[in-house]
Amino acid sequence: MQFDTIIRGGTVVTAGDTFVSDVGIRDGRIAALAARLEGASEIIEAKGLYVMPGGIDSHVHLDQPSGDGIVMADDFASGTRSAAIGGNTTILAFCMQQKGQSLREALKDYHARAEGKCHVDTSFHLVITDPTPEVLGQELPALVEDGYTSLKVFMTYEGLRLRDDEILATLDTARRTGALVMVHCENEDAIRYLIGRHEQEGKLAPRYHASTRPVAAEREATHRALSLAEIVDVPIVIVHVSNREAMEEIRRARQRGQKVAGETCPQYLMLTAEDLDQEALEGAKYVCSPPPRDKASQDACWEGLEQNVFDLFSSDHCPFRFDDPEGKLNEKGKRHFRWIPNGIPGVGSRLPILFSEGVMKGRIDLNQFVRLASTNHAKLYGLYPRKGTIAIGSDADITLWDPERECVLTNDMLQHGADYTPYEGTVLKGWPVRTILRGKTIVSDNTLRVQSSGQYLPRGRSGI
């Protein structure tokens, strides 16, 4: 047999091309693309289906310590299972440094959490919360050489956020080492002031999470992050942008000649602040940061995807159970929005939402979908061309999409650890009917077929 598997007669879609072709797979890689291939032990009929690169979700939180008495809903087993169900073959998760902890210690912990559990390929972003001279001068440069080539810094959350001088020092280390920095942009001082004012007025329900984190706090921090990156002349990624004002900061920075990538997420296309304003604490399900905004902001985020202001469409999957004393409805969270765990599930629903709401409704074309779902993530985070495309020599990470499959989204379909999806009841057209990782079918008919087949991926430097 010339091939292990042939995917026959599907419409191959990459970031730049769309064509009908057979795909020949050998030893876990794509070995041939041709009108008709023969000689394989497995033939997958794909007529009428789109044959796309497996999704890459580059913004995922799994099994992350989340405060006293709070437990994240997904470990690496359940989180990567849901990722595969939703058409993904690679995720990039965060490795959170604790204060006083070395990066090596943090990585040892997270590798132990992930080992033997992952159903898709996985890599880690480093989260820098304690940028000591040893971390920036010794550890980080060595880890970049080892393939940990991206990191994240926070401008909000007490205990996580960095001062401007610490951000500058981290950015400067990234410039010298070739690492890529992701920035969570919200002004913590403004948020803390507004929380205090809300407390004085007795405004403690979930909906007030949104009004204490206004657009202006995100816009200002976005402008400041871009200014700091300009000072040390280094590319950055502005993650989970929720509104036009922050998006326009990215557009203006590019017009000045800065290298900057932008990211948005499903919650900013599908939810609004009104979702937080529900009876019986139902609004707690939608608490995330930045919070969902309004219809005009939704329209702006779609515009950003259509016009390539946003390079990335990621889930920011950060799951907690709702009806659980270790989740959203913990005792303190019932009384005050600031104690509601911050984040929502989305790794399994990211791509079906983008396909249905984007491609099938004519907002983006198939090639844009592939760029936003996979290719741009691979290029930005040092995985291309091994990942993110269908080309000879690339890993055979492939998802087959049925554009005619219609369904109503339910939480059970996603098979994650959370007890809800914020998108329950969404009518979808188009669904990933088979997910293939390095030539092996890991999901078909919404069922996991192979256990724990994922590998850890060291990465090269960014292509930005």
N, C-alpha and C positions, 0 to 999 in steps of 0.2 A: 504494500500500500504506500502510495506516494505521500498521503496526508493522514493525519489522525482523524480530522474532522473537516468536512466541507459544509459551509453554509451556502445553500443553493437558492439563486434566483431572487434575492432580496434587493432592495434599493439602498445602496451604501451611501451614507451621509457623513461627510467630514466637515471641518470648519470652512473649507473652501469649495468642495465639490459634491455633486449628487449624481450617482450613476448606478445602473443595474449591473451587478457583478456577482459571481461566486467568490467566496472567500475560503482559501485553503489554509488550514492550521496544522502546524507540525511542531512538536516539542514545546507547546505552550506559546508559540509565536505565530504571527501571520507570515505565511510562506509564499502565498500567491494570491493575485487578484486577476480574474479573467472571466470572459463571458461564459465559458463552460469548463469546469474542472472535473476530473474523474480520479478514482482510486483513493477511497477513504473508508475506514472501518465504521465511521458514523456520518450520516448525511442528515443535516437539519434543513428542512424545507422552509424557506423564508419568503416565498412569493406573496406579495401584498403587505410585507412588513418592511419597516425601516431598520437597517443594520447600522447602528451607531456606536461610537466609542463608549465604553462603560463610563458612567458618571463619576466625577471626582468632586467630593464635597470637602472643601478646604477649610471649613469652619465648624468643628464639631467638639462638643464637651462630653466626655464619658468618664464615669467612675471618679468624679472630681470631688475632693473634700469641699463641703458646702456650708460649714458652720455647725455649731453645737446642736445635736439632735436632728439635723437635716441630712437626708440621704438622697443622692441623685438616683433617678429612676432607672437609668440604663448603665450597665457595666459594658465591657467591650463585647461580650457575647450577644446580648440583646440589642445593643446599639448597632453593631455591624450586621446583624441579621436583618434589622429593619432597613439599613442602608442597601443591602442586596435586594430585598423585596422591592425597593423603590428604584432599582435600575443602576445602582452605584457599584463600582468595583474597587474604588479606593477612597479612603477618608484620611484627612489630616486632622488629628486630635491635638488638644493642648496638654502640655506637661507643665503644671503649675509649680513654680518655685515658692516655697514658704519662706517667710522672713527668717534669716539666719541659716538657711539651708543652702548647701552647694548645689549647682546645677547637676553635677554627677549623681548626687544623692536623689534628687528629684527624678532624674531619668531612670535610675535603678528601680525606684518605686513604681513608676508608670509602666516600665517594661514588664515588671512582675504582674501588674494588674492586667496587662494585655496578653501575656504569653499563653499560647495554646487556646485562646478564646475567639480570635478574630476570623470572621467569615469572609472578609474582604481584605485587600492589602491596606496597610496602615503606615502612617508616618507621623512624627510629632513636631509641632511648633513648641518652642520654649517660651514660657511666660516669665518675664523678668520682673520680680517684685522687690529685689534687694540687690541693686547694682553696685556692689562693693568693688574696690580696686582689684581684688582677687578675681571676682566674677568677670569683670570687663577686661582685665589685663591678661588673665591666664586661662580661665575656664572657657569662656565664650569663644575666643579664637581657636582653641584646640577642638571644641565641639563642632564648629563650622567646618573645620577640615575633616571631621569624622562624618559629615553628611547631615548635621542638624543646622540647616542653612536659613531658617526663618525663626523669627521671634516676635513676641507681642508685648506691648506695654499698655497700661491703663492710665487714663487721665481722670478716672472716677473710681469710686469704691475705696473707702478708708481701709488701709491695710494692703491695698493692691496698687493704688495710684502712685505715680512718680512725680516729683517736682520737675519743673522745667529744666533745671540744671542737670538732673538725673536723666531726663529724656535726652538732652543734648549729648551727654556723655555716652549713653547707649547708642544713639544714632551715629556718633562719631566712630564708635567701635564697629558698628555695622558697615560704615563706609570703608574702614581699613580692612575688614575681613571679607567683605562681599556678602554679608548676610542681608536679608530683607526684613524690614520691620513693619509689623501691623500695628495700628493704633486705634484703640477704643476712645472716641472723642466725645466727652461730655465734661462740662465744667463742674467739678465736685464742690467747690466753694459755693457756687450759685445754688446747686441742688441742696446742700446742707442748710443754707439760709432759708430756702423755700420750705423744706421739711419742718424747720423750726416754726415758721410762720403758720403752716398748716396745723401743727400740733397746738399752737396757741388758740387757734380757731376751732379745734375739735374736729378737724377734717382728716379722718383716719381710714376711711373706706378704700377699697382697692382702686377706685377711679382716681384717687388723688395721687397715685403713683405717677400718672401721666402729667398732671399739672405741676408736679414738683420737678419734672425733667423736661422743660419746654424746648421748643425748636431753637430758641436763641442760645441755650446752653450747649446744644450740639453744634450749632453754626460757629460760635465763638471758639470752641475747642478745636473744631476742624481747621479753622483759619490759623489758630496758634500752632497746631501740629505741623501744618504745611509750612509755616514760617520757620519753625525750628529745623525742619528738614532742609529748607532752603539755606539756612545759615551754615549748615555743615555739608551741604551739597550731596544729599543722599536720597535715593528713591524711597518712597513709603507706600503702604497700602492703608487706605481709610476704610475701615470695615463697617458693616451693617448701617449704611446711610439710610435715613428714614424720611427725608424731606428735600424740597427743592433748594432751600437756602444752603444747606450743607453741600448738596450736589453742585451748586453753582460755585462754591469755593474750589472744588476739584477742577471744574471747567476753567476757572480763571487761572489757577495754578499752572495748568497745562499751557494756557495761552502765554504765560510768562516763561515757558520753557522747562518747567519742572517735570520730572518723571514721577508720576503718581498713578496708582491703580485704585479704582473704586469698586466697592462691593455693596450690593443690597440683598435683601432676603424676602422670603415669601410673606412674612408677617406684615411687611410694609406695602405689599400689593393687595392683601386679602383682608386685613383687619384695620379697625380704626380705634381711636380712644373710647368711642362709645361702647365697644365690647367690654371694657373694664367697668362700665357703669351698669351692673346687673344686680338683681336681688340675690339674697342668700349666699353672698360671697362668690357667686359664679364668676365675677369679674377677675378673681384671683387667677383663673386659668390663663389669662392673657397678659399677666404681668411679665414684662421683659424690658430690657434697656438697650438702646433707646426704646421708648414706648411707641406703639402704633399711633399715628397722627390723625389726619382727616382725609376726606376724599380727594382734595386738591393735592395732598402729599402723595397719595396713591398714584394719581395721574402723573405726577412729576417723576416718581420712581420708574413707572413704565416708560416714560420719555427717556430717562437715563439709560434704560436697557436698549431701547430702540435706536438711540443715537450713539451708543458705545461710550457714553460717559462712564458707565459701569462695565468693568471687565469681567466681574465675577458675580455669579448668583449662587449664594451659599445658604445653608439652612440656619446657621447659628443654633444648631440643635443643643439645647441645654434643658434636659427633661426632669421634671419632678412630678410625682403623683399628686393629684388634686385632693381626693378624699382620703387623707393620710396624715396622721400626727407627725410624721417625719417629712411631710411634703408641704404643699401649698397651705393646707389647713392645719398647720401646727398651732399650738395654743397662742403664741405671741402674734403669729400672722393673722389669726382671727380678729385680733384687737387693733392691729396697726399695719398699714400697708408696707411699712419699711421692713417688716420681718417676714413678708411673703417671699419665698425663694424666687429669685429673679431668672426667668428663662422659660422657654416653651419647647416642646418636641417638634421635630420637623425633618429629620434626615430621610425618612421614608417617603414623605409627601412632597419634598422639594421639586423633584423632576416631573411627576405627574401634574402638579399645579402649573409649572412653567410650560409644559407641553400643551395642556388643555387651554389655559388662559392666554398663553402667548402664541404658540404656533397655530392651534386650531381656530383661534379668533382673529388671526391675521395681524397680530401686533409685531411678531418677529417671524423670520423665515427659519427653515430647518437648519441652515448653516449657522445662523446666529444662535439657535438653540444649542448646537454642539459646542460652539465657542464658550457660551455661558455655563453650560453644564459640565464641560470636561476639558477642552483644549486649552483655554486660557489659564485654568488652574494648573495644568501640567507645565505650561510654559513659565508661568510666574513663579512656581515653587520648585523648579529644578527637576521635573520628571519627564519632560518632553525630549525626544519622541518615543521613549519607552512606553509612556502612557499618553492618553489624550488624543489618539488618532488611530485610524485604520490605514496602515501602511506596511509594506513588507519589512520585516524585522522588528516591528513593534510587538509588545505583549498582546496576545489575543484576548484582550479585555473588551467585550462586546455586549451590547444590550440590544435585543430585538423589541421593537415597538410596534404595536398594533394600533394604527390611527383610528380604526373604526370601533375599538373596544370602548364601550360606554359603561360607566359605573357611578354609584353614589358612594363617596368616600366615608368609611367608618373606621373607628379606632382599631377594631379587630383586624382589619386588612393590613395594618402597618406592622404588627408584631413587634412593637417596641415594649419597653417596660412601663411606660406611663399609662395611666388609666383614662386618658382622654387624648383627643387631637383637637387643636383649635379650629380645624377645618372640617369638623364633622358635618356631614350632609352636603358637602360640595359636590356638584354634578361635574364629572370629569369625562372628557372624550379623549381617548388615547391612554394606553397603559403599557408598561414594560412587561412583556409576556415571557421573556427568558433573559437571564443574566449569566454571562459567561466570563469566568475569571481564568486567565492564562490557559484558555482552551477547554476548560471544564465547566459544564453547566452547573451553577451553584443554586439557581432558582429557576423553576418553571411552574406555571400554573399557580403562582403565588405561594409556592411551597419550597422551603429550603431543602436542597437535594444532597448537599455535601457539607459536612461539619468541619469547621475550624480550618479552612483551607488558605487563609490569608497569610501573607508574609509581611515582615517589617521592611520598609524602603528607606535606605539612606538616599539623600538627594544631592544633586548638584546645585550650583548657585543659580540665582534667578535669571530669567531671560529678559527682564524688564530693561 
